[in-house]
Amino acid sequence: MVQKPWFKVFIWFLATFFFFLASGVIISLLKPGPTEREVMSYMSGMMGAMESSIMGALMDMEGNSSLKSILFWTISTFPLIIIFSVIAGFYLRKRSGEEKNV
């Protein structure tokens, strides 16, 4: 089994994986802490990403009445849409089952 090519490739992948894993651990342990500039850059990037995400939109919803009304309308119609789609699915399944003339 040790002489088979697939086993050699598997061992090569395992050795490569553990080498990079150990390298990452050693580098992260021996690296000095982040500078103030790195921390501020990270925080500004996170704030920028938050503003253009769903979480930013939900935080903005407190002062936006049109967004509140759209969300309320969506939540109130969601159960009706689900019920309608289940009924339509059963109808289409029954209709396609009746048309089979073998």
Long-range contacts (C-beta under 8 A, 24 or more apart in sequence): none
